[in-house]
Amino acid sequence: MDIQTILSEVDHTVLAPTSPAAKFAECCDFAAAHHCASVCICPFYVKEAAARLRGTGVAVCTVIGFPHGTHATAAKVAETRIAIDDGADELDMVVNVSKVKDGDWDYVRSDIKAVLDAVHGAGKLLKVIFECCFLTDEEKIRLCEICTELGVDFVKTSTGYGTGGATVADVALMKAHVGPNVRIKAAGGIHDLQQLLALREAGATRFGCSRTAALL
């Protein structure tokens, strides 16, 4: 393995609400220069990011229902369609954590499926964010099962705005309970290369990271 292999699995991320436009532009330029998998940026910047990254091979990723997942399903679908129209290639949606805690699995499934249908209908990729720090292992396992049944592209550990981020234990649990066609994105609190490599060993193949320069 070399550093370029690792960078090709990184979604270079800027999602802080206080970020100025220059920070998003810098994110795009860094990702293009280092051949990252994507930039993961706020929805309002998708159109500019798509223009800035055209021809670089770097995908544009944005977030849906972020960061708490409690938006109405129709709002998540509308947000998804706007992002795709603006040029998003990958969409990272947050599950409705409140409904997960209630055990309302029919709602959770229909919420994910509505966004998935809009994403796959446009030929794009969907990553489903669990926000593992708020969930029991049983809830994480049930989400893995639902995401496998629906055929999402990735399950993702965290938003980075909960009380905790990616852990090796959570990635290993996800790996044990998703189907072979569902990949895992670790995100939230990835500070250094050794941490990323441990998450990779546990089964993650994509990494959300705002500290990509530190990995280098």
C-alpha positions as CSV (number, residue, x, y, z in Angstrom):
1,M,0.0,0.0,0.0
2,D,1.1,3.5,-0.7
3,I,-0.1,7.0,0.3
4,Q,-1.9,7.5,-3.1
5,T,-4.0,4.3,-2.5
6,I,-5.0,5.8,0.9
7,L,-5.8,9.2,-0.5
8,S,-7.9,7.6,-3.3
9,E,-10.2,6.3,-0.5
10,V,-10.6,9.6,1.3
11,D,-13.6,12.0,1.1
12,H,-11.7,15.2,1.9
13,T,-14.3,17.0,4.1
14,V,-15.3,20.5,5.0
15,L,-18.7,20.7,6.8
16,A,-18.2,23.2,9.6
17,P,-21.0,25.7,9.4
18,T,-18.6,28.6,10.0
19,S,-16.4,27.7,7.0
20,P,-16.0,30.7,4.6
21,A,-16.2,30.2,0.8
22,A,-12.4,30.2,0.6
23,K,-12.3,27.1,2.8
24,F,-14.5,25.1,0.4
25,A,-12.5,26.2,-2.6
26,E,-9.3,25.2,-0.8
27,C,-10.9,21.8,0.0
28,C,-11.6,21.2,-3.7
29,D,-8.1,22.3,-4.8
30,F,-6.5,20.0,-2.2
31,A,-8.6,17.0,-3.2
32,A,-7.8,17.6,-6.9
33,A,-4.1,18.0,-6.3
34,H,-3.9,14.8,-4.2
35,H,-6.4,12.7,-6.2
36,C,-8.8,12.1,-3.3
37,A,-12.0,10.0,-3.8
38,S,-14.2,13.1,-3.3
39,V,-14.8,16.3,-1.5
40,C,-17.6,16.2,1.0
41,I,-19.0,19.7,1.4
42,C,-22.2,21.5,2.4
43,P,-25.1,21.4,0.0
44,F,-25.0,25.1,-0.9
45,Y,-21.5,24.8,-2.4
46,V,-22.2,21.7,-4.6
47,K,-22.7,23.7,-7.8
48,E,-19.4,25.6,-7.4
49,A,-17.5,22.5,-6.3
50,A,-18.8,20.6,-9.4
51,A,-17.5,23.4,-11.7
52,R,-14.2,23.6,-9.8
53,L,-13.6,19.8,-10.0
54,R,-14.8,19.2,-13.5
55,G,-12.3,17.0,-15.3
56,T,-10.2,16.1,-12.2
57,G,-11.7,12.7,-11.5
58,V,-12.6,13.8,-8.0
59,A,-16.3,13.2,-7.1
60,V,-18.6,15.8,-5.4
61,C,-20.2,14.5,-2.2
62,T,-22.7,16.3,0.0
63,V,-24.8,15.7,3.0
64,I,-28.6,15.2,3.3
65,G,-30.6,15.6,6.5
66,F,-27.5,16.8,8.2
67,P,-26.5,16.5,10.9
68,H,-29.4,15.1,13.0
69,G,-31.4,13.2,10.3
70,T,-34.7,14.5,11.7
71,H,-35.9,16.3,8.6
72,A,-39.1,15.2,7.0
73,T,-38.6,12.5,4.4
74,A,-40.0,14.8,1.7
75,A,-37.4,17.4,2.6
76,K,-34.6,14.9,2.4
77,V,-35.7,13.9,-1.0
78,A,-36.0,17.5,-2.2
79,E,-32.6,18.2,-0.8
80,T,-31.2,15.2,-2.6
81,R,-32.7,16.2,-6.0
82,I,-31.4,19.7,-5.7
83,A,-27.9,18.4,-4.9
84,I,-27.9,16.1,-7.8
85,D,-29.2,18.8,-10.1
86,D,-26.3,21.0,-8.8
87,G,-23.8,18.3,-9.7
88,A,-23.4,16.0,-6.7
89,D,-22.1,12.5,-7.4
90,E,-22.4,11.0,-3.9
91,L,-25.0,11.7,-1.2
92,D,-24.4,11.0,2.5
93,M,-27.8,10.9,4.3
94,V,-28.4,10.8,8.0
95,V,-30.9,8.3,9.3
96,N,-33.7,9.6,11.5
97,V,-32.0,8.8,14.8
98,S,-35.2,9.6,16.8
99,K,-37.1,7.0,14.8
100,V,-34.3,4.5,15.2
101,K,-34.5,5.0,19.0
102,D,-38.3,4.5,18.9
103,G,-37.7,1.2,17.0
104,D,-40.0,2.5,14.2
105,W,-38.2,0.4,11.6
106,D,-40.9,0.8,8.9
107,Y,-40.4,4.6,9.0
108,V,-36.6,4.2,9.0
109,R,-36.7,1.9,6.0
110,S,-39.1,4.1,4.0
111,D,-37.0,7.2,4.8
112,I,-33.9,5.6,3.5
113,K,-35.7,4.1,0.5
114,A,-37.1,7.4,-0.6
115,V,-33.7,9.0,-0.7
116,L,-32.2,5.9,-2.2
117,D,-34.7,5.8,-5.1
118,A,-33.9,9.4,-5.9
119,V,-30.1,8.8,-5.8
120,H,-30.1,5.5,-7.7
121,G,-32.6,6.9,-10.2
122,A,-30.0,9.5,-11.1
123,G,-27.2,6.9,-11.2
124,K,-25.5,8.3,-8.1
125,L,-24.1,6.7,-4.9
126,L,-25.8,6.8,-1.4
127,K,-24.0,6.5,1.9
128,V,-26.3,6.1,5.0
129,I,-25.0,7.7,8.2
130,F,-25.9,5.9,11.4
131,E,-24.4,8.2,14.0
132,C,-23.2,5.2,15.9
133,C,-22.4,7.1,19.1
134,F,-26.1,7.4,19.9
135,L,-27.0,3.8,19.1
136,T,-27.0,0.4,20.7
137,D,-25.3,-2.5,18.9
138,E,-28.7,-4.0,18.2
139,E,-29.8,-0.8,16.5
140,K,-26.7,-0.6,14.4
141,I,-27.2,-4.3,13.4
142,R,-30.8,-3.6,12.4
143,L,-29.7,-0.6,10.3
144,C,-27.1,-2.8,8.6
145,E,-29.7,-5.3,7.7
146,I,-32.1,-2.7,6.3
147,C,-29.4,-1.0,4.3
148,T,-28.3,-4.4,2.9
149,E,-31.9,-5.3,2.0
150,L,-32.4,-1.9,0.3
151,G,-29.1,-2.1,-1.6
152,V,-27.5,1.2,-0.4
153,D,-23.9,1.7,-1.6
154,F,-22.2,2.5,1.8
155,V,-23.1,2.6,5.5
156,K,-21.3,5.3,7.4
157,T,-20.4,5.5,11.1
158,S,-20.8,9.2,12.0
159,T,-21.5,12.8,11.0
160,G,-18.6,14.1,13.1
161,Y,-21.1,16.3,14.9
162,G,-22.3,13.7,17.5
163,T,-20.7,12.9,20.8
164,G,-18.2,10.5,19.1
165,G,-16.8,9.5,15.8
166,A,-15.6,6.4,14.0
167,T,-14.3,3.5,16.1
168,V,-12.7,0.2,15.1
169,A,-15.4,-1.7,17.1
170,D,-18.3,0.0,15.1
171,V,-16.6,-0.6,11.7
172,A,-16.0,-4.3,12.7
173,L,-19.7,-4.6,13.8
174,M,-20.9,-3.1,10.5
175,K,-18.6,-5.4,8.5
176,A,-20.0,-8.4,10.2
177,H,-23.6,-7.4,9.5
178,V,-23.8,-5.8,6.0
179,G,-24.0,-7.8,2.8
180,P,-21.0,-8.2,0.4
181,N,-22.2,-5.3,-1.9
182,V,-22.4,-2.7,0.9
183,R,-19.2,-0.8,1.7
184,I,-18.3,1.0,4.8
185,K,-17.3,4.6,5.3
186,A,-15.6,5.6,8.6
187,A,-15.9,9.2,9.5
188,G,-15.6,11.5,12.5
189,G,-12.5,12.2,14.5
190,I,-9.9,10.6,12.2
191,H,-6.8,12.4,13.3
192,D,-3.9,10.4,12.0
193,L,-2.7,7.7,9.6
194,Q,-2.5,5.0,12.2
195,Q,-6.1,5.5,13.2
196,L,-7.2,5.4,9.5
197,L,-5.2,2.2,8.9
198,A,-6.8,0.5,11.9
199,L,-10.3,1.4,10.6
200,R,-9.2,0.1,7.2
201,E,-8.1,-3.2,8.7
202,A,-11.5,-3.5,10.4
203,G,-13.3,-3.2,7.1
204,A,-13.7,0.4,6.0
205,T,-12.9,1.3,2.4
206,R,-13.8,5.0,2.4
207,F,-12.9,7.6,5.0
208,G,-14.3,11.0,5.7
209,C,-11.5,13.2,6.8
210,S,-11.0,17.0,7.3
211,R,-7.4,16.4,8.5
212,T,-6.2,14.9,5.2
213,A,-3.0,17.0,5.2
214,A,-2.0,15.5,8.5
215,L,-2.2,12.1,7.0
216,L,0.3,13.1,4.4
